[in-house]
Amino acid sequence: MQQSTTIHSPAYLDTDGIMRIANISYHDNNWRQFDIHEEGIYKKSGAYLVPSLPVEFHCHGIGDYDFSNLDELDIEKVNALAVEEGIFCVPSIFLPHNQLDQFVAFIKHFYLERTKGLYPNVLGISLEGPLLASFAGTPEKGNWAPTKEEWMKIASCGEYGLIYTVLSPDAMTENSYLKKFITKDHPSLEWIVDTLVEAGVKPALGHFQKAYPEETSRLITQVIETAQKRSKYAGPDAVVTDHLFNDMPNNFKHSWRTPEERKGRIQGLQSVQLNDWTLNNVDELVGAVPGTLLRGAADGLLTICMNFDSEHVDLEIARKVVDLVGSKSLIAMTDRIDTDSMCGQPLEKIAGNNLWYQGKGYVAAGSYTIDRIMHNIRSVGFSEQVVWDLTSFVPLRASNYLSTLEKASVKPFSYFDETKTRMHFKSPIPELVMA
């Protein structure tokens, strides 16, 4: 972003999700005019200003940094990359067993630096795992079953900026990868969820075993009920999910990733019966596990994360999910990493898509930026309000940061011109400048 920024905006989208008619001018780091009027008709081709940035809520790496490589992770430089890109970020880390204490020391240092005003674009930290019933394309060494003492160490990180940890509620059931490692020293699911939510760490549900979806659905409900009773975050902010449809038992095909597969995409979408999906029949048409998550989101009991890169999940299916649960209980994630390794696991791409694969052929991560995800959401017909709900306002709320941003005297702004090209800059709020 150049030092001198010039914008002329006829509309203003505030974090309340309302688009208002406006007359806004900004030039040479000064507000020349800032008049906001009533809610009005907004043309899709129009420019507008937002007092926020998109959020990489589930992201494994930016630039040269693999967030799971704690030995080389430099949060100061990660923050600088986020500032340059004009985004907020919640780094998602795979944590090997032998690095638990190192992680605790890392996040304590992160917290101390943030109290000094550093790392403003890194909102917090998240863990993917370690308690995963199925790790699919994720690094195997990041998948293990913590004891009570180890869970207490993880939970203690809630005080220092650990926002969520992905866990499988069915990790201790038959057909779970971790079942053989569970001993009498390992706590119950209820104890784990109690310990996490009381410490302010949100459980993020995902990576389920595939053999017993009804049992997994029952355990998902148990986690939701426990969190709603004990968490200090009410409603949809008490529980989040990992990537919807990926690495969970489904009754349908949700993606067509290779050129050969895409030849059958139209026929495949017809067989999915998207037009028939309702919250009453999703268990039958979609599957008991995703059905339970979709109903929970629609009831305001959890927030779903779903990838809108068009390759993890087909965009037509993603559009139907938004239609079913609304944009206030959904986060658009990227699962992004820019390097060709993740937690020591080599990654590669194949012809025909932009996904990262690990050696056994499983999809390991995505590579699209959040700006590309915004383009994708827009491309299937959603309004700019929905785009910003999914990519900014809801993830900011789930990161416990939305109210902080709304009260800030200096705000980050995003400006979209008529071509939907985004600019970003930071400025004191206009009321203070004009007073």
Phi, psi and omega in degrees: 000128178290156179300319181266120181241131178236125177223154170225112188241126178269001182212154183224122177254107180275170183290353172282356177086007181260129175271127182239148173294140184211167171224096189236131175229139180220128182206139179051046176064025178223143173280117178271331178204139180210079180249120179245132185246204185284167174301137184214181179284128181246126178276137182302334182276357186279159175274158176199163181241143179228134177275058182195177175230155171295157184239127168274089187281331179224096191217130186260353178179148175227137180061227181276003189256119168270113186299337181276357175266082185297332182295332184242005183286121180243098185295329178300317180285326175298317177299319179298321177293321178295319177298316180297321181281343181076047181223159161265156185217141170240094182302133179254125190241134165271128190246108173297150183305317186285359180247014181301310181296324177297321179295317179299316178296320179299313185285332173295318177295319177304314181297314181298320180291323178293326177295341177271002180092006179274165177056045184295337181266359174256105190282339183166189184234152174226158176243138169257101190101191012273351187272086183241125180289332178217121185262351174044243183273001181282158181296129184299325184287352174268010185240108181203165185255106180292147170281177177303314181299319181289323176296323179294325175295316179297315181297325180299339181287347176301328179291338188250005174120008174282111186277313180210160171227129178287128176218155178258116180296341180259021184294341182255011179266169176300148181074002170282143177302326187270354185307318184291346181261354184281129180234182179294344179277355181264135186282169177284164178300316182298319180296318181299311182295317176305312184296318180293307188291327177294335177269002178087013179262125181279133169286133176246116190274131179178179179055061185273156169289159191255348192280329187230072185298328180293319177295318177298319179298320178298319180290325174301314179299321178299317178298314181300313182295318179297315181295320181295331179280325193249337185285148174280353177258114186273165173059224186291347182271357181284325184224140171239177176237164165279193187297115180300136179080334181275132181056049172212158180289121180237157176260011186207166176269128187247002180204151176229098197263330183258160177305322179293317178296323184292342175298332180256014185297312184299313179296322179296318178295325177296321181289338179289338177061046183305321183295341182266352183295130169223167178293343179275337184241009184295330178300319181285312186277328187253317181136151184296321183290303176298329178298317178297320179293318180296317178294321178299319178293317180297329179274002178075027183256349179200168177242125181272134167260136179214143182274128179252031180277357180078356183247320170294314179224134178299140185295331177292323177290319177299320179298319180296323178297318178298318179298324183286316189250348181085165186273357182272353180236028183224141174238129175273118182250163179251331188058032192283143163213144184258348181263165181264027171209152182215116182054041179081359181264119180296144179236153177213159175252156177242162181295138172106348175206181184246018179280155170263134178243148172264179192301331181274002177093002177280146173292129183253328186192173174253178181224357181283149175279168178293332176294323176293323178296320177300318177300317181297316180298317178297324186292339179259018166100004182279152181288166177295331176297318178293318177307313183282330171303309187289327188253352182219297190295315179290314176296328174296319177296316180292337177271005179064031186238350187298314181294325177298316179297318182296331182269353186293142178278336174242126186239152167277139179239145171243136179235125175255126175275187185296338179269004183064032169273131186262134168246158178216148178201171181236139184202152169302152180295143188303324182301320180289322180294321187274346185295000000 
